[in-house]
Amino acid sequence: MTIMIQGESQREQKKFYEHFWRELDALTCDEKCRMRFILSELRRLKGAGLRLADVGSGRGWLTELMSHFGEATGFDQSASVARRRYPLRHFVECDVTALAADDFDVAVCSEVIEHIRYENQPELVRSLFSILKEGGKLILTTPNKPSVSDAVDKLSLQHELQPIENWLDIEELSRLVSPQFEIERIGTVMFFPVALRKVAPLSRLYRLLYEQAKTYRLLDPLLQRTRLGLYIALVARRKP
């Protein structure tokens, strides 16, 4: 499924996201699930003085968390909201599909590639490649097309979509990143049973157990070996 506002200019998109990020404050359950995956991968890395790039940093919360693992820089088409919220962090306003060559140890790209037009998604992957040193790590998350398409259709969530939604499945994402990256792990995170969410009492029970009781801490590690989660979670290494 592709959801796109036709004629959406870069300036209009920037305006949309500046308003969108200002309205968001506390982390959603979705963001917490992706956060736990990303931070668990960062904890696997050893060494001091890591340089980390948060590509598509949005309102800046992930850049802030990544700063606990080294020197973190956020890149996005609009950095105004992030700079106000996290004045001690470094944010660069730019086109994330055309980043200048650099020497980062890790690049995180969370919920970004689906908001790029299909024809420009390879440019984003090449951009991620260009900022990583040889052997550098890419940690990427994006909606899992089969799961998210089903959820949007059956739960009528079209009103929650952003201007561009070009979702990928695991095979499509693997083909997209393979020319520049060696995939180490790919799976999914976030348990989202659409059948339960359609029935109000069961939906409330799901929220109580999975979100409020934080059962996702137990379920998501199991999901990472499957294709059942709402989001794809990928770890890859930059090829020479």
C-alpha positions in Angstrom: 0.0 0.0 0.0 1.2 3.5 -0.8 -0.3 6.5 0.8 0.9 9.8 -0.6 -0.3 13.4 -0.8 0.3 14.2 -4.5 2.3 17.4 -5.1 3.6 17.4 -1.6 6.7 19.6 -1.8 9.7 19.3 0.5 8.7 22.6 2.2 5.2 21.3 2.8 6.5 18.1 4.3 8.9 20.1 6.5 6.0 22.2 7.7 3.9 19.1 8.4 6.5 17.4 10.5 7.4 20.5 12.5 3.7 20.6 13.5 3.5 16.8 13.9 6.6 16.6 16.3 5.4 19.6 18.4 2.2 17.7 19.1 4.1 14.6 20.3 5.6 14.4 23.7 5.6 11.1 25.7 6.8 8.0 23.8 4.1 5.8 22.4 4.1 2.0 22.9 5.3 1.6 19.3 8.3 3.9 20.0 9.1 2.1 23.2 9.2 -1.3 21.4 11.5 0.0 18.7 13.6 1.8 21.4 14.2 -1.4 23.3 15.4 -3.1 20.2 17.7 -0.3 19.2 19.2 0.2 22.6 19.7 -3.6 23.1 21.7 -3.6 19.8 23.8 -0.6 20.9 24.6 -2.4 24.2 26.1 -5.2 22.2 28.8 -2.9 20.8 32.0 -2.6 22.7 34.6 0.2 22.7 34.8 3.8 23.8 34.1 7.0 21.9 31.6 5.6 19.4 30.3 8.0 16.8 26.6 7.5 16.2 24.2 8.9 13.6 20.4 9.1 14.1 19.2 9.5 10.5 15.7 10.9 10.5 15.9 12.0 14.1 12.5 13.7 14.2 11.8 15.3 17.6 15.1 14.1 18.9 14.3 11.6 21.7 16.3 8.7 20.1 19.3 10.9 19.6 19.2 11.8 23.2 19.1 8.2 24.3 21.9 7.3 21.8 24.1 9.9 23.4 24.6 7.6 26.4 26.6 5.3 24.1 28.9 7.9 22.5 28.8 11.0 20.4 25.4 11.1 18.8 24.3 13.4 15.9 20.8 13.7 14.6 20.0 14.3 11.0 16.6 15.4 9.7 14.9 17.7 7.2 13.8 19.8 10.1 15.7 20.1 13.4 14.0 23.0 15.1 11.8 20.9 17.5 14.7 18.6 18.4 17.1 21.5 19.0 14.5 23.2 21.4 13.9 20.0 23.3 17.5 18.8 23.5 19.8 21.8 23.3 22.8 19.9 24.5 22.7 17.5 21.5 23.9 18.1 17.9 21.3 18.1 15.2 21.9 18.7 11.5 19.1 20.0 9.2 19.6 18.3 5.8 18.3 16.0 3.1 18.9 12.5 4.7 19.0 10.9 1.2 22.1 12.9 0.4 24.3 12.9 3.5 28.0 13.9 3.1 30.5 11.1 3.5 31.6 10.5 7.0 33.1 8.0 9.4 30.4 7.0 11.9 30.5 3.7 13.8 26.8 3.2 13.9 23.8 4.6 11.9 20.3 4.2 13.3 17.4 4.8 10.9 14.1 4.3 12.7 10.8 4.8 10.9 12.3 6.8 8.1 12.6 4.7 4.9 8.8 4.3 4.6 8.4 8.1 4.3 10.7 8.2 1.3 9.3 7.8 -2.2 10.0 4.3 -3.6 12.3 5.6 -6.3 14.4 7.5 -3.7 14.7 4.7 -1.1 17.9 3.3 -2.7 19.3 6.8 -2.3 18.7 6.7 1.4 20.4 3.3 1.7 23.4 4.7 -0.3 23.4 7.7 2.0 23.5 5.5 5.1 26.4 3.6 3.5 28.3 6.8 2.8 28.3 8.0 6.4 29.5 4.7 7.9 33.1 3.5 8.2 33.9 0.2 6.7 32.3 -2.5 8.9 30.1 0.1 10.6 26.7 -1.0 11.9 23.3 -0.1 10.5 20.3 -0.5 12.8 17.0 0.1 10.9 13.3 -0.3 11.7 10.3 0.2 9.5 6.7 -0.9 9.4 6.2 -4.5 8.3 4.0 -4.1 5.2 1.8 -7.3 5.6 1.1 -6.5 9.3 0.7 -2.8 9.1 -1.5 -2.9 5.9 -3.8 -5.4 7.6 -4.0 -3.2 10.7 -4.7 0.0 8.8 -7.4 -1.6 6.7 -9.2 -3.6 9.4 -9.0 -0.9 12.1 -9.6 2.1 9.8 -6.4 3.9 10.8 -6.0 5.9 7.6 -6.4 9.1 9.5 -3.2 8.4 11.5 -1.0 8.0 8.4 1.7 10.5 7.4 2.0 12.2 4.0 4.1 9.4 2.5 3.7 5.8 3.6 5.7 3.4 1.3 5.9 0.3 3.4 8.2 -2.7 2.7 8.1 -6.3 3.6 11.2 -8.3 4.7 12.2 -9.5 1.2 11.9 -6.0 -0.2 13.9 -4.4 2.5 16.6 -7.2 2.3 16.9 -6.6 -1.5 17.2 -2.9 -0.9 20.0 -3.0 1.6 22.0 -6.0 0.4 24.1 -4.3 -2.3 25.7 -2.1 0.4 25.2 -4.1 3.6 25.7 -7.6 4.9 22.5 -8.4 6.9 23.3 -9.9 10.3 19.8 -10.2 11.7 16.3 -9.3 10.4 13.0 -10.0 12.2 10.1 -8.1 13.7 9.1 -6.4 16.9 5.8 -5.4 18.5 3.0 -7.8 19.1 -0.2 -6.3 17.5 -3.1 -8.7 17.2 -5.5 -7.0 14.9 -8.3 -9.5 15.7 -8.1 -8.5 19.4 -7.9 -4.8 18.7 -11.2 -4.9 16.7 -13.1 -5.9 19.9 -13.2 -3.1 22.5 -13.0 -5.3 25.7 -10.1 -7.4 24.2 -8.4 -4.2 22.9 -8.5 -2.8 26.4 -7.1 -6.0 27.8 -4.3 -5.9 25.2 -3.4 -2.4 26.2 -3.5 -3.3 29.9 -1.3 -6.4 29.6 1.0 -5.5 26.7 1.5 -1.8 27.1 0.7 -0.8 30.7 2.0 -4.0 32.3 5.0 -3.9 29.9 4.6 -7.5 28.7 6.2 -6.3 25.5 9.5 -6.7 27.3 8.9 -10.5 27.3 7.2 -10.9 24.0 9.3 -8.7 21.7 12.5 -10.7 22.0 10.5 -13.8 20.9 9.1 -11.9 17.9 12.5 -10.9 16.6 12.9 -14.3 15.1 9.5 -14.1 13.3 7.6 -12.1 10.7 4.6 -11.5 12.9 5.5 -8.2 14.5 4.2 -4.8 13.4 7.7 -3.5 12.6 10.7 -4.9 10.8 14.0 -4.7 12.8 17.2 -5.1 10.9 20.9 -5.1 11.9 23.5 -5.0 9.1 27.2 -4.4 8.6 28.6 -2.0 5.9 30.4 -3.8 3.2 33.9 -2.6 2.0 
